[in-house]
Each structure stands twice: as C-alpha cells, then as structure tokens.
Amino acid sequence: MFSLHVYQERRQRLKALMPEKSLAIVAAAAEVIRNRDAEYPFRQSSDFWYLTGFTEPDAVLVIGPGQPDRLFVRPKHPEQEVWTGRRMGPDHVKHRLGIDQGYPLEALDTELKTLLAEIAWVEYPFGCQKSTAIVDQAIKAKGLRSRRSDLLSHRADLSRHLSQARLIKSRQEIDIMKEAGRISAQGHIAAMQACEPGMTEDQLASVVEHQFRMDGSPSIAYQTIVGGGDNACILHYIDRTDRLRSGDLVLIDAGCEVLGYAGDITRTFPVNGSFTNAQAELYDLVLSAQSEAIAQMVVGKSIKLFHETAVRRLTEGLIELNIIEGPLELALEDKRYLPYYMHGTGHFLGLDVHDVGAYEHEGQPVELAEGMVITCEPGLYISQSSDAPA
C-alpha cells in the first residue's frame, strides 16, 4: 500500500466536499462463494481500497466533516484465522491504517444509530449494493418516513466526488501503473516467444499469467482473453478451448494488477511467427491508426478526438484495401467501418480496468487533463463470415 498519509489526504479532500452534518459510508467487498464452500479469489472494492488501502473483506468506512474517521472491521478470531488467514482486528486500525478509530463489525448498527441522530445528509456510492444495504438499514432504523422524495432528500451519490478524485492520478499512482504496464508487457512478450501451432488458447493464456506472477504481480486485472483465428473477432472471448493453427492470427488481451491498479494491453500476432501479406496490411493499418490517435492524446484536446482520428485512419485504410467503398467522407458518414470496428478507441484505466470518470460534462466531451490515464486500442475484426474480400 501507499504511505498512510496518501489515504488520509484522500479522505480529507473528500470530506471537504461534503456539507456540514453529513456522513459518508463506504463498504468493502465481501467474499463470494464459487461453489459449495470454495470462494472466488477476493478482490477489494476499488472505492474502499482507494480511501483506506485495506484489503480485508466486509469492513465499513464511515467519515464526515468535523468527525473522526471510523473503520469497522472483522474482530480477531484465532480459531478461524488458523483456517482463513490473519485478521488485523479493530485494535490495530489506527497505527496500521492511520484511521482515527477502529471498531468491530458488530458495533456498526449501534454506532450508526448514534451518528445518524445528528445527521441530515448521508452519502455513499449508489452503485455499491453493500453500501446501499447498510444505508437502507440505518435510515430505516432512524425512523425516517418512507416516502421516496423524503428518502432521496437525505441521500447523495458519493461517486460524484469519488469518481472525479480517482480519475486524476497522482505521480505515485502513475508510477505504480507504469509498473503494471511493464509487467503486463512482459507477459505478452513471453506469450509471443512461447506460441506455436497446436497449443491451446488456454495454454498460451497460462504463459501470460505465469509471467505476471514471476514478475511480482499477484493477480490479473481481468479475465485473460486469448483467441485464435475467428475467435479473435469475439471482443470478450474467454472460452480459450481451441487449438492455435498455423496461418492464423492470435489476439491476446491481458493485463496484471499492481496494488490494485490495472494494466491493459491488446496485441495480435501470427501463430507461426510469419504474417501473410493480407495480415501484414491489416496489422500495419491498425498500427498507423494507433500512432495517429496517440498523437491526439494531448492535454487540452477533446477526449473524442483520438477516437475520431483512429476511425478516420481505419476507414481510409479499409477503402484502400477494397474492404469497404469510398469516398472517405461518405464512408465515415454512413459508418461503413462499423462491421469491422465496432468499439471505442480507449477508456480510462486505474483501479478498475474500465475505470471511473465522466467522458462528457453537460453534454459536451471533456478535455484531456494531466493525470488522466487512458488506453488507446483501435482494432479491425474481419471474420471468415464477413463480407470482406478473401
């Protein structure tokens, strides 16, 4: 985790944006059962992680202007810890996390009842089901009237401030993300070196993820996508059951996590190591679209511009390759590229692979700002069933 003062400053900035006599409640993630008594690997809620650096499940953060920060955590339980790992416990909250007061989870309802007695405004991330359930229960216990307008007058979406804070990365965050990018790239390179016809897509994915671990990343940022041949034209293909064939291309979309921050890299290369002429033409076209798009990713420019630049270059190239008909301006107007390029060119990246942040403000595209981290990943998807010439 970062130094404790980083999380303290984040909480202070958030509280400075809240009205007097208000309270913010942010819940940690819960463990999720995979089947019977086996859990999925635990991954902390990004909002909670951003504000605390704490990676245990089930905790609840409660903060407000003019109040001590409070963290409710699972109590120490030596018998359970033998089976499921060490718990920090409430007594260690202050010196390990820099949070003013630590409580056992069992005290949450009682403490919230006391706190809400003097509070008229509650904030929490509306998209977090666990935070919502805690607030619902607390407000019900406080005895507020059940009319919807009355309840809404006492609630606000904390994400309106929290997402904006997370959108602009600090130098420390960017350094961590550079490391996530470096390790992610090494995973892709290892896969390129290991790939050969006859391997399964899943075997190639295991090479990527093994390299992540060996380079120090504890987890993947999202399910690794490896698609050979036509499978590469399925944007979020995760079956990974087919064998890779000589003469086909293989697409890998994979990234690791470092301190929760995601890498996200997509690369396409020939299974046998050699492009056909047609494959090379398409590869070079996408590479040129990416290069031209990156040149437009400059502070102060519209966030739409790099996507529009990529679309223009891809459309121009598709016309040159006789895959779609021109002229260029009419092809753009009719979106003739759409069967072959159907997604945006990039997205925010951070604690979530599709990170928080608004792309528009009052109906207008936002301008790129220092500290934003955005992917740039144009592509072309030409399947065997497409209308493109062979």
C-alpha positions in Angstrom: 0.0 0.0 0.0 1.0 3.7 -0.3 2.1 5.7 2.8 -0.7 6.2 5.2 -0.8 10.0 4.6 -1.9 9.3 1.0 -5.1 7.7 2.2 -5.6 10.3 4.9 -5.3 13.1 2.4 -7.7 11.4 0.1 -10.3 11.1 2.8 -9.7 14.8 3.9 -10.2 16.0 0.3 -13.5 14.0 0.1 -14.8 15.4 3.4 -14.0 18.9 2.3 -16.5 18.5 -0.5 -19.3 17.3 1.8 -21.9 19.5 3.5 -21.9 20.0 7.3 -23.7 17.4 9.3 -23.2 14.8 6.7 -21.8 11.3 6.8 -20.3 9.1 4.1 -20.4 5.3 4.2 -18.3 3.1 2.0 -18.3 -0.7 2.3 -15.6 -3.1 1.5 -16.2 -6.0 -0.8 -17.5 -9.4 0.5 -16.1 -12.8 -0.2 -18.1 -14.6 -2.9 -18.7 -18.4 -3.0 -17.6 -20.1 -6.2 -19.2 -23.4 -5.4 -20.2 -25.1 -2.2 -17.5 -23.9 0.3 -14.9 -22.7 -2.2 -14.6 -18.9 -2.7 -13.5 -16.9 -5.7 -10.2 -15.1 -5.2 -11.1 -12.0 -3.1 -10.7 -8.6 -4.7 -11.3 -5.4 -2.7 -13.9 -2.8 -3.7 -11.9 -0.1 -5.7 -13.6 2.8 -3.9 -12.9 1.4 -0.5 -9.3 0.4 -1.4 -8.7 4.0 -2.7 -9.8 5.5 0.6 -8.2 3.0 3.0 -5.6 0.8 1.4 -7.2 -2.0 3.4 -7.6 -5.4 1.7 -9.7 -7.4 4.1 -13.4 -8.2 3.3 -16.5 -7.0 5.0 -15.2 -3.8 6.5 -17.1 -0.4 6.5 -15.6 3.1 6.4 -17.6 5.9 8.0 -16.3 9.5 7.6 -17.7 13.0 7.8 -16.7 16.7 8.2 -15.6 17.6 11.7 -15.7 13.9 12.8 -13.0 11.2 13.4 -12.7 8.7 10.6 -14.1 5.3 11.7 -13.4 1.8 10.3 -15.4 -1.2 11.2 -13.6 -4.5 10.7 -13.8 -8.2 11.4 -12.7 -8.9 15.0 -9.7 -11.0 15.8 -10.7 -14.7 15.9 -7.7 -17.1 16.5 -9.6 -20.3 15.7 -10.9 -19.0 12.4 -7.6 -17.4 11.5 -5.9 -20.8 11.6 -8.1 -21.7 8.6 -8.7 -18.5 6.7 -5.7 -16.2 7.5 -4.8 -13.4 9.8 -7.1 -10.6 10.6 -5.9 -7.1 11.6 -8.7 -6.5 14.1 -10.0 -3.2 15.4 -7.2 -2.5 17.9 -4.7 -2.1 15.1 -6.7 0.2 12.8 -5.1 3.5 13.9 -1.4 2.6 13.7 -1.6 0.3 10.7 -4.0 2.3 8.6 -3.9 5.8 10.0 -7.7 5.8 10.6 -8.7 7.5 13.8 -11.0 4.9 15.3 -11.4 1.1 14.8 -14.5 -0.9 15.8 -15.6 -4.5 15.4 -18.2 -5.0 12.7 -20.7 -6.0 15.3 -20.8 -2.4 16.6 -21.8 -0.9 13.2 -25.5 -0.7 13.7 -25.3 0.8 17.2 -22.7 3.4 16.2 -24.6 4.4 13.1 -27.7 4.9 15.1 -25.9 7.3 17.3 -24.2 9.1 14.5 -27.3 9.5 12.4 -29.1 11.1 15.3 -27.3 14.4 14.4 -27.0 13.8 10.6 -29.4 15.0 7.9 -27.4 14.0 4.9 -25.9 10.6 4.0 -23.6 9.9 1.1 -22.5 6.6 -0.3 -21.7 5.1 -3.7 -25.1 4.3 -5.2 -23.6 1.6 -7.4 -22.3 -0.4 -4.4 -25.0 -2.8 -3.3 -23.4 -3.4 0.1 -23.1 0.3 0.9 -26.7 0.8 -0.2 -27.9 -2.0 2.0 -26.1 -0.6 5.1 -27.6 2.9 4.5 -31.1 1.5 3.9 -31.0 -0.4 7.2 -29.5 2.6 9.1 -32.1 5.0 7.7 -34.9 2.6 8.5 -33.7 2.2 12.0 -33.5 6.0 12.4 -37.2 6.1 11.5 -37.3 8.3 8.5 -40.5 8.5 6.6 -40.7 6.0 3.8 -41.8 8.4 1.0 -39.3 8.3 -1.8 -38.9 12.1 -2.1 -38.1 12.2 1.6 -35.5 9.4 1.5 -33.8 11.0 -1.6 -33.5 14.3 0.2 -31.3 12.6 2.8 -29.1 10.8 0.3 -26.4 11.7 -2.2 -24.2 9.7 -4.5 -20.7 9.8 -3.2 -19.4 8.7 -6.6 -19.9 12.2 -8.0 -16.9 13.3 -5.9 -15.1 10.0 -5.6 -15.0 9.2 -9.3 -13.6 12.6 -10.1 -10.9 12.1 -7.4 -10.0 8.7 -8.8 -10.0 10.0 -12.4 -6.9 12.2 -11.9 -3.9 10.1 -10.9 -1.1 11.3 -8.7 2.5 10.8 -9.6 2.6 7.8 -7.2 -0.3 6.2 -8.8 1.2 6.7 -12.3 4.4 5.1 -11.2 2.5 2.1 -9.9 0.6 2.0 -13.2 3.8 2.1 -15.2 4.9 -1.0 -13.3 1.6 -2.7 -14.1 2.2 -1.8 -17.7 5.7 -3.1 -17.7 4.7 -6.5 -16.2 1.8 -6.8 -18.5 4.1 -6.2 -21.5 6.4 -8.9 -20.2 3.5 -11.3 -20.1 2.7 -10.6 -23.7 6.3 -10.9 -24.8 6.6 -14.3 -23.0 3.5 -15.5 -24.9 4.9 -14.4 -28.3 8.1 -16.3 -27.6 6.2 -19.4 -26.4 3.5 -19.6 -29.0 3.4 -22.4 -31.6 0.8 -24.2 -33.6 -1.0 -26.9 -31.7 -1.0 -25.1 -28.3 -4.4 -24.4 -26.9 -5.6 -20.9 -26.3 -5.7 -21.6 -22.6 -2.1 -22.9 -22.6 -1.0 -19.6 -24.1 -3.0 -17.7 -21.5 -1.2 -19.6 -18.8 2.1 -18.4 -20.2 1.0 -14.8 -19.9 -0.3 -15.2 -16.3 2.7 -17.2 -15.2 4.9 -14.3 -16.3 2.8 -11.8 -14.4 3.3 -13.9 -11.2 7.0 -14.3 -11.8 7.4 -10.6 -12.3 5.7 -9.8 -9.0 2.0 -9.2 -9.8 -0.3 -11.1 -7.5 -3.3 -11.2 -9.9 -4.8 -10.4 -13.3 -6.8 -7.2 -13.8 -9.5 -9.1 -15.8 -10.0 -12.5 -17.4 -7.2 -13.0 -19.9 -8.5 -13.1 -23.5 -6.7 -15.4 -26.0 -8.5 -16.0 -29.3 -7.0 -17.7 -32.3 -8.4 -17.3 -35.8 -12.1 -16.4 -35.9 -12.2 -16.4 -32.0 -10.2 -13.2 -32.1 -13.2 -11.4 -33.6 -15.2 -12.1 -30.3 -14.4 -9.0 -28.2 -14.6 -10.6 -24.8 -13.8 -14.2 -25.7 -12.9 -16.2 -22.6 -13.6 -19.8 -23.6 -10.0 -20.5 -24.6 -10.7 -24.1 -25.6 -9.5 -24.2 -29.2 -6.1 -25.1 -30.6 -4.0 -22.5 -32.3 -3.5 -23.2 -36.0 -0.6 -22.3 -38.3 -1.5 -19.5 -40.6 -4.0 -17.9 -38.2 -3.5 -14.8 -36.1 -4.0 -14.9 -32.3 -5.2 -12.0 -30.2 -4.2 -11.6 -26.6 -5.9 -9.0 -24.4 -4.4 -9.2 -20.9 -3.2 -7.1 -18.0 -2.0 -7.6 -14.5 -2.7 -5.7 -11.3 -0.1 -4.0 -9.0 -1.5 -2.6 -5.7 -4.9 -2.9 -7.4 -4.0 -0.8 -10.4 -4.7 -2.4 -13.8 -2.6 -2.9 -16.9 -4.5 -3.4 -20.1 -2.7 -4.4 -23.3 -4.0 -6.0 -26.5 -1.7 -7.4 -29.2 -2.2 -9.6 -32.2 0.5 -11.7 -33.9 0.8 -14.8 -36.2 0.7 -18.2 -34.5 3.5 -19.5 -36.7 5.6 -16.3 -36.4 5.1 -15.1 -40.0 2.4 -12.7 -41.3 0.7 -13.3 -44.6 0.7 -10.3 -46.9 -3.0 -9.6 -46.1 -2.5 -10.0 -42.4 0.5 -7.6 -42.5 -1.5 -5.0 -44.4 -4.2 -5.0 -41.7 -1.7 -5.1 -38.9 0.1 -2.0 -40.3 -3.2 -0.2 -40.8 -4.2 -0.7 -37.2 -0.7 0.3 -36.0 -0.9 3.5 -38.1 -4.3 4.3 -36.6 -3.0 3.8 -33.1 0.0 6.0 -33.8 -2.1 8.8 -35.2 -4.6 8.5 -32.3 -1.9 8.7 -29.7 -0.6 11.9 -31.3 -4.0 13.5 -30.5 -3.9 12.4 -26.8 -2.7 15.8 -25.5 -3.8 17.8 -22.5 -6.5 20.3 -23.5 -7.8 18.4 -26.5 -11.3 16.8 -26.7 -11.4 13.3 -25.4 -13.3 12.4 -28.6 -10.5 13.5 -30.9 -8.3 10.5 -30.6 -11.2 8.1 -31.4 -12.3 10.2 -34.4 -8.7 10.1 -35.6 -8.5 6.4 -35.4 -11.8 5.9 -37.1 -10.8 8.1 -40.0 -7.5 6.3 -40.5 -9.1 2.9 -40.3 -11.8 3.9 -42.7 -9.3 5.3 -45.1 -7.3 2.1 -45.0 -10.4 -0.1 -45.4 -11.2 1.8 -48.6 -7.6 1.4 -49.8 -7.8 -2.3 -49.2 -11.1 -2.6 -51.1 -12.9 -3.9 -48.0 -15.4 -1.0 -48.0 -16.4 1.5 -50.6 -15.5 5.2 -50.6 -15.4 8.1 -50.9 -13.9 8.7 -47.4 -16.3 11.3 -46.1 -19.4 9.4 -47.2 -18.0 6.2 -45.7 -17.5 8.0 -42.4 -21.0 9.5 -42.5 -22.5 6.1 -43.3 -20.3 4.4 -40.7 -19.2 1.7 -43.3 -16.4 0.8 -41.0 -18.8 -0.4 -38.3 -18.9 -4.1 -39.2 -15.1 -4.2 -38.8 -14.6 -1.7 -36.0 -17.4 -1.6 -33.5 -16.0 -0.2 -30.2 -14.4 2.9 -28.8 -10.7 3.5 -29.2 -9.9 3.8 -25.5 -11.2 4.1 -21.9 -10.0 5.3 -18.5 -7.7 3.0 -16.7 -6.9 2.8 -12.9 -8.1 0.7 -10.0 -10.7 -0.7 -12.4 -9.8 -1.8 -15.9 -12.7 0.3 -17.2 -12.1 3.0 -14.7 -14.5 5.6 -13.3 -14.7 9.1 -14.7 -17.1 11.1 -16.9 -16.4 11.3 -20.7 -18.9 14.2 -21.0 -19.9 17.2 -19.0 -23.2 19.0 -19.6 -23.5 17.1 -22.9 -20.0 18.1 -24.2 -16.9 15.9 -24.4 -14.5 16.6 -21.6 -11.0 17.8 -22.3 -8.0 15.6 -21.6 -6.3 16.7 -18.4 -3.0 16.0 -16.7 -3.3 12.8 -14.6 -5.9 11.0 -16.7 -4.8 7.6 -17.8 -6.4 6.3 -21.0 -5.9 3.3 -23.2 -5.5 3.5 -26.9 -6.5 0.3 -28.6 -8.0 0.5 -32.1 -8.6 -2.7 -34.0 -10.1 -4.4 -37.0 -12.2 -7.6 -36.8 -12.6 -9.4 -40.1 -14.1 -12.9 -39.6 -14.5 -15.6 -42.1 -18.2 -14.9 -42.3 -17.7 -11.2 -43.1 -18.2 -9.6 -46.5 -14.6 -8.6 -46.8 -12.8 -10.0 -49.9 -10.6 -13.0 -49.2 
